[in-house]
Each structure stands twice: as structure tokens, then as C-alpha cells.
Amino acid sequence: MHPREPGWTGSLLVVPMDGSHWTGVKAVAEEMGRRGHKVMVVIPEVSVLLGPGKHYATRTFPVPYGQQQLDELQARNAEVMDNKQQPLLEKISTRISNMRKFVDFQRATAESLLLNQELVDFLRKQNFDAVLTSPTVPTGAILAYNLSLPAVYMLRGLPCGLDSTATAYPNPPSYVPRFFTHYSDRMSFRQRMLNVLVSILEPLLCRLIYWSTEDVASRFLQRDVSVVEILQSGALWLLRYDFSLEFPKPLMPNMVLIGGINCAVKRPLIKMHFIAILCLVISIVSCAALDQSPSGKSSWTGKLLVVPMDGSHWTGVKAVAEEMGRRGHTVIVVIPEFSMRLGPGKHYITKTFPVSYGQDLFNQIMVDYVRELTGPGQSLLKSVTSKVDFFKKIFNLMASTTESLFKNQELIEFLREQNFDAVLTDPALPMGPILALNLSVPAVYMLRGLPCDATATARPDPPSYIPCFFTQNSDRMSFGQRVMNVLVSMLEPLGCKVVYWSVEEVASNFLQRDVSMDEILSTGAVWLMRYDFTLEFPKPLMPNMHLIGGINCEIKNPLTKVSITYACHMIFRGERFGYDCNLGSLKRERALRRIDARGTLCVMMY
């Protein structure tokens, strides 16, 4: 039976870590077993919290320690937790000492499992679909690597920046506080210096902590292997924290936040209409990329205001507006009287407003745009100058359009009376974000990119790593390109100010207070990015940024479909929206493992 068909059941191997880490993993194991999937949990004979459950099978293995040794280890850990007032170096030394004792204990557990040939052979014969484990103790990751199974990691974090190394996400010490320091993401110069020193020591710390584990893994796999290599094979990283309660830091696309899984639900929060609208929008844009019809089971209908941008930006937004209207939601699209492509649709209502320009202005802009695209090669300075000049004309047009809308008091009052649940807009034309801010309605942005989006989303944007907008560099730059990239990054705030100043003036007049574009764009609830991470230079993403690449593409000959349920962080909140991608033939085993794990784990959960 195909995994996507109703009634499909899978087989999940769970290799948990003892202690508090077991809480969330046990909840998932119980729920998956309750839904009819075969779940087997492998645990040592002696443990602190590990044990049997109602909906999963357990398989135990003997270990060379007893309950007394476990109690002593727990007592030392409690002492460390109570003694908070320590100098930094003493704190690091104490934690390393206790960590070494803990690692020796885990080594004994790992050897008892991995070198138990009878048990390993038994697990190999079960033909599991995926392995769920905590990578803090890499025993499960090593076993998944040996069994050639996709590994799903559930964790709070890893010491010494090992998660950063394994996932290849940026981890700049001037921005991301290190494990022992207790700093925030806003450090003084002295704190940054100390943070850098700690980051330099992290590889040595990892070596001290995990050398015994690497030794066991190398003997088990019968070749030299590092913990980083093993953890790199992880298909999906489920992070047990919430981005709203954590210092902002980069995430890779296979890292999903599931904060709150360990929390008991006392009184469920009131369901917000915005969440329903958001889930539906993402479901639609995801399925539009496949030319599929997403199945919506909810009878609830909401109100969506759409403030689109003209030109090619309208293509994806129109598809969403049409589909939302077709499903019975009230969708109102606000457009100017004159435009290149904007117009009425079958399933949404159109409200137009008069503007101070005619069709001739659009024709002239298109001539300038074609000349910009087809003209001969230019130097970097001339390219930047011409692009800034062209964008300035575009944004002056946008400012005129925005001013025409905001001066139309009758239309503004009409929109205010509709009590919309959300606003869907393209922030390249800031008219929609400004209107959403004025109406106090959550804004969902759909865009390809902005020259100044890093400031608005607070995502890291190191110029030594991420190529700037005008440079056409890759993410692997020579020293000269990096220097030029840094210089361009220093000019970007000035360029943004020049381009957006007319819009800021209109916004300030409309909102009756001084306001900047950064403030306006930073109110965006969700950013739907119209590109795919496999075709883009790697860059940090914030948790409210979702990739919907392919929504504007017409499917001629569909590739083999690989099902990926992208929104795994909604698993534990009783909500779901699907994400199906045509990935075709993927050659790398690591990529296949990631896809396998996402599809298997999420389909099993549903």
C-alpha cells in the first residue's frame, strides 16, 4: 500500500536518551503506536525514566551498571544545577568533568547496544521506515547510520556547536551566544570577545566529550568515523523550543521547531481565525506548486484582504486568491484603476481606486526595464547606480499608488468595516503592509526577496557568507569578492533609504506618526518565499519564513512525486497543512534520507 493512502501503517524504531529527554519522545512513540503504527523502543535494562508503554513494544538489552550508579550520576547533576554562582572558567571545568562522567556512562550503554550482535541483527530484520532518537547521545544516530535508515532527531540543543557543524547552518560568534556564557544575542564588545574565545575552544570540547563515542562507532561500523559525519546524516531535526522564546538564530530547512511538546495543556487557547487562514494559504500555495487540489475539511470560512503588486508578482497571489474564494472564503482584492496585469477574477471581489497616472507611464517603465535587462555589461558601480535609479522610479510610482489608496477615505472605511482575518500582500509594494498595520490585521507576505529584508526579519545576514543583492557573487567568494561584498552591504541601508523614502513619507502621513520601512515590514506575521532551498545559495531563515518555490511554475511533464509533509511543527498542535514537492530523481543518499524521514514520520503522525 502506498504511504499516502488511508490506512497505511509504518514501522518506527525509537532509541531514546534517558532522563527528561524521554518525555517528548515517549509522547510521540505512544501517539504513533495508538494510531496503528508499529513502534519499537530499545532501552537498557536499568534506567532512570525509560520503560514500557501502552502503545509501543519495548526491547531491552543488558548493561554493565546498576541502579546505584545511576542515582550517583543524578545526584552530581543536581549539585551542578543548584550551584549557579560560579566564575565562567570554573563553571566550564565543572560541567566538562560531569559531562565526561556522563559520557563514560553513555559509552557503556552504547557498547552494550551496538555490540549486541543478536539484538542488532533482530532490528535489521524488522525493516523499519525511520529512527526517532535524541542526538545528544548519538547511539540512535549510529544505529540508524548502520541500518541505512533516515534518522529523525528530537533535541533541545547540542553542546559545543555540534548541531551547527552537522547541519551547516551559520553560527557567527558575534551574533549567537555560546553554550556556557548565558549571554543574549545583544552582547557588549567584551562579551563578544569572550564569546569568540569560547567558540574557538568548542571543537576541542567536542573532541573531549565525544571521543569515546567515536571509538565505539568506529568499531561498530568497522571504519574510522566522526560524530559530525554521523549527525550529518540526520534527515530531520525537531527542536524542542519556540522561536518566540529563544534568541534569534539561523535555521536550516530540515530544522523544525516543536516548542511546547513537553508542556501540559491546562486550558486550550481560543482558536484564532488568522491561524486557520495562514494554514489554508500555505496549503494552497504548496499544492499549487504541484498543480494539485488540496483537500480542505474545515467548514469555517474567513475574510482575506489581498493587496497585490502589479506585474509578475501578481501570478502566485492571484492563484491563492482564486482558490481561497473557490473554497467559500470572502476574498477582496484591492487594485488601482490602471495596471499591467491586475484585474477581476471568478472567485474574488475586486475593489478599484483612482490613480494619478495612466497607461503611458507603464509603457515607459517597461521600455526602461527591457533596456536594463538586454543592455551591454556594466561595471559594478554603474550597475548599482542604474538599478537604484530604476528602482527609484518604480518606488515613486508605488508611492503615488499608495497615496491614492490612502487618500480614498471611503474605501479605507469600507475595508475597516469588513473585519478581515488576514492580509495577503507582496511587501515589495509596501502599500499592503502599511494598510495591514493601520487595520491591525496580521500580514502574510508572498515575495521572491527584498534588498532590505534581513533587517525587517532580524535574520543574520553576514556579508562574508551571503552575497549582496547587486554583486551576482555566489556564497563561495574570493577574498576580493568578500571585500566588495562588505562594501556593498555597508551601502545597502543608504540605498534602501533612498528607494523607500517617498513611501515612508506617505506611510507617516497616513499613520499620523513617523514610521520607517523596517518597522512596517517587521510586523509581517509570515513570509512566504517564492524560491526553493535546493536551488538557492544557503542562507539563514527565521522560523516565520516558509519556502514555497515552484508556485509560479507551469508543470509540463511532472517528475516522480516524493511526498513531504513540510509543516511537522504543527503535528503536536492538532493542525496540519501539507507540502508536496516534485523533487524527481535525487542522487545523494543524504537527500533521500531526509525526504524519506519527512514523508514517513509525518504521514505516520496523520
Long-range contacts (C-beta under 8 A, 24 or more apart in sequence): 3-563, 3-599, 3-600, 3-603, 4-563, 4-603, 8-603, 9-35, 9-36, 9-37, 9-38, 9-604, 10-37, 10-38, 10-129, 10-130, 10-600, 10-603, 10-604, 11-37, 11-38, 11-39, 11-40, 11-126, 11-127, 11-128, 11-129, 12-37, 12-38, 12-39, 12-40, 12-128, 12-129, 12-130, 12-131, 12-132, 12-600, 12-601, 12-604, 13-40, 13-42, 13-123, 13-126, 13-128, 13-130, 13-131, 13-132, 13-143, 13-144, 13-147, 13-149, 14-39, 14-40, 14-41, 14-42, 14-56, 14-131, 14-132, 14-133, 14-140, 15-41, 15-42, 15-113, 15-131, 15-132, 15-133, 15-139, 15-140, 15-143, 15-144, 16-41, 16-43, 16-50, 16-133, 16-134, 16-140, 17-133, 17-134, 17-136, 17-137, 18-44, 18-47, 18-48, 18-49, 18-50, 19-48, 19-49, 20-49, 20-262, 21-134, 21-136, 21-154, 21-155, 21-156, 22-49, 22-50, 23-49, 23-262, 24-154, 24-240, 24-258, 24-261, 24-262, 25-132, 25-133, 25-134, 25-154, 26-53, 27-261, 27-262, 27-572, 28-132, 28-154, 28-261, 28-605, 29-53, 29-55, 29-56, 29-132, 30-54, 30-55, 30-56, 31-55, 31-605, 32-56, 32-604, 32-605, 35-604, 35-605, 37-604, 40-123, 40-126, 40-128, 42-113, 42-119, 42-123, 44-109, 44-112, 44-113, 46-70, 48-74, 59-119, 59-122, 59-123, 61-112, 61-113, 61-116, 61-119, 62-112, 62-116, 63-108, 63-109, 63-112, 64-108, 64-112, 65-105, 65-108, 69-105, 73-101, 73-102, 73-105, 76-101, 77-102, 88-180, 88-181, 88-194, 91-180, 92-180, 95-180, 96-205, 96-208, 96-209, 99-159, 99-209, 100-208, 100-209, 103-209, 103-210, 103-212, 103-213, 104-212, 106-137, 106-139, 106-213, 107-212, 107-213, 107-215, 107-216, 109-137, 109-139, 110-137, 110-138, 110-139, 110-142, 110-213, 110-216, 111-216, 113-139, 113-143, 114-139, 114-142, 114-143, 114-146, 114-216, 114-217, 114-220, 115-216, 115-219, 115-220, 120-146, 123-147, 129-596, 129-600, 129-604, 130-235, 130-596, 130-597, 130-600, 130-601, 132-601, 135-163, 135-166, 135-231, 135-234, 137-213, 138-210, 138-213, 138-217, 138-227, 138-230, 138-231, 141-230, 141-231, 141-233, 141-234, 142-213, 142-216, 142-217, 142-220, 142-221, 142-230, 144-233, 145-221, 145-230, 145-233, 146-220, 146-221, 149-593, 150-235, 150-236, 150-592, 150-593, 150-594, 150-595, 150-596, 150-597, 150-600, 151-233, 151-234, 151-235, 151-236, 151-593, 151-597, 152-234, 152-235, 152-236, 152-238, 152-597, 152-601, 153-231, 153-234, 153-236, 153-237, 153-238, 154-238, 154-240, 154-258, 155-237, 155-238, 155-239, 155-240, 156-239, 156-240, 156-241, 157-239, 157-241, 159-205, 159-206, 159-209, 160-202, 160-203, 160-205, 160-206, 160-209, 161-199, 161-202, 161-206, 162-206, 162-210, 162-227, 162-228, 162-231, 163-231, 163-237, 165-206, 165-228, 166-228, 166-231, 166-232, 166-234, 167-232, 167-234, 167-237, 167-252, 167-254, 167-255, 168-252, 168-538, 169-250, 169-251, 169-252, 169-255, 169-540, 170-250, 170-460, 170-462, 170-465, 170-540, 171-199, 171-249, 171-250, 172-460, 172-462, 173-198, 173-199, 175-249, 175-460, 175-462, 176-247, 176-249, 176-250, 176-460, 177-247, 178-202, 184-247, 185-247, 185-248, 185-249, 232-590, 233-590, 233-593, 235-593, 235-594, 235-595, 235-596, 235-597, 235-598, 236-568, 236-594, 236-597, 236-598, 236-601, 238-568, 238-569, 243-542, 243-543, 243-544, 248-458, 248-459, 248-460, 248-542, 249-460, 249-540, 250-459, 250-460, 250-540, 250-541, 251-540, 251-541, 251-542, 251-543, 252-538, 252-541, 253-533, 253-541, 253-547, 254-594, 254-598, 256-567, 256-568, 256-569, 257-543, 257-569, 258-568, 258-569, 258-571, 258-572, 260-572, 260-573, 261-572, 273-300, 273-302, 273-421, 273-422, 274-421, 274-422, 274-442, 274-525, 275-575, 276-300, 276-302, 276-421, 277-302, 277-304, 277-329, 277-421, 277-422, 277-444, 278-422, 278-442, 278-444, 278-525, 278-526, 279-567, 279-570, 279-575, 279-576, 279-577, 280-324, 280-327, 280-329, 280-577, 281-320, 281-324, 281-422, 281-424, 281-444, 281-528, 282-526, 282-528, 282-546, 282-548, 282-567, 282-577, 282-579, 283-577, 283-578, 284-319, 284-320, 284-323, 284-324, 285-316, 285-319, 285-320, 285-446, 285-528, 285-548, 285-551, 286-548, 286-566, 286-577, 286-578, 286-579, 286-580, 287-578, 287-580, 288-316, 288-319, 288-320, 288-323, 288-551, 289-548, 289-549, 289-550, 289-551, 289-553, 289-580, 289-581, 289-582, 290-550, 290-555, 290-558, 290-561, 290-580, 290-581, 290-582, 291-555, 291-558, 292-580, 294-577, 294-578, 296-327, 301-327, 301-328, 301-329, 301-330, 302-329, 302-330, 302-421, 302-422, 303-329, 303-330, 303-331, 303-332, 303-418, 303-419, 303-420, 303-421, 304-329, 304-330, 304-331, 304-332, 304-420, 304-421, 304-422, 304-423, 304-424, 305-332, 305-334, 305-415, 305-418, 305-420, 305-422, 305-423, 305-424, 305-435, 305-436, 305-439, 305-441, 306-331, 306-332, 306-333, 306-334, 306-348, 306-423, 306-424, 306-425, 307-333, 307-334, 307-423, 307-424, 307-425, 307-429, 307-431, 307-432, 307-435, 307-436, 308-333, 308-335, 308-342, 308-425, 308-426, 308-429, 308-432, 309-425, 309-426, 309-428, 309-429, 310-339, 310-340, 310-341, 310-342, 310-429, 311-340, 311-341, 312-341, 312-552, 313-426, 313-428, 313-429, 313-447, 313-448, 314-341, 314-342, 315-552, 316-446, 316-530, 316-548, 316-551, 316-552, 317-424, 317-425, 317-426, 317-446, 318-345, 319-551, 320-424, 320-446, 321-345, 321-347, 321-348, 321-424, 322-346, 322-347, 322-348, 323-347, 324-348, 330-418, 332-415, 332-418, 332-420, 334-405, 334-411, 334-415, 336-401, 336-404, 336-405, 338-362, 340-366, 351-411, 351-414, 351-415, 353-404, 353-405, 353-408, 353-411, 354-404, 354-408, 355-400, 355-401, 355-404, 356-400, 356-404, 357-397, 357-400, 361-397, 365-393, 365-394, 365-397, 368-393, 380-470, 380-471, 380-484, 383-470, 384-470, 384-488, 384-491, 384-495, 387-470, 388-495, 388-498, 388-499, 391-499, 392-498, 392-499, 395-499, 395-500, 395-502, 395-503, 396-502, 398-429, 398-430, 398-431, 398-503, 399-502, 399-503, 399-505, 399-506, 401-429, 401-431, 402-429, 402-430, 402-431, 402-434, 402-503, 402-506, 402-507, 403-506, 405-431, 405-435, 406-434, 406-435, 406-506, 406-509, 406-510, 412-438, 415-439, 422-525, 427-453, 427-456, 427-521, 427-524, 430-500, 430-503, 430-507, 430-517, 430-520, 430-521, 433-520, 433-521, 433-523, 433-524, 434-503, 434-506, 434-507, 434-510, 434-511, 434-520, 436-523, 437-511, 437-520, 437-523, 438-510, 438-511, 442-525, 443-523, 443-524, 443-525, 444-524, 444-525, 444-526, 444-528, 445-521, 445-524, 445-526, 445-527, 445-528, 446-528, 446-530, 446-548, 447-527, 447-528, 447-529, 447-530, 448-529, 448-530, 448-531, 449-529, 449-531, 450-521, 451-492, 451-495, 451-496, 451-499, 452-492, 452-493, 452-496, 452-500, 452-517, 452-518, 452-521, 453-521, 453-527, 455-493, 455-496, 455-518, 456-517, 456-518, 456-521, 456-522, 456-524, 457-521, 457-522, 457-524, 457-527, 457-542, 457-544, 457-545, 458-522, 458-542, 459-539, 459-540, 459-541, 459-542, 459-545, 460-540, 461-489, 461-539, 461-540, 463-488, 463-489, 465-539, 466-537, 466-539, 466-540, 467-537, 468-492, 474-537, 475-537, 475-538, 475-539, 532-581, 534-583, 550-581, 550-582, 555-582, 558-582, 559-583, 559-584, 559-585, 560-584, 560-585, 562-586, 562-595, 562-599, 563-599, 563-603, 564-595, 564-598, 564-599, 564-602, 565-598, 565-599, 565-602, 565-603, 565-606, 566-598, 568-598, 568-601, 568-602, 568-605, 571-602, 571-605, 571-606, 576-606
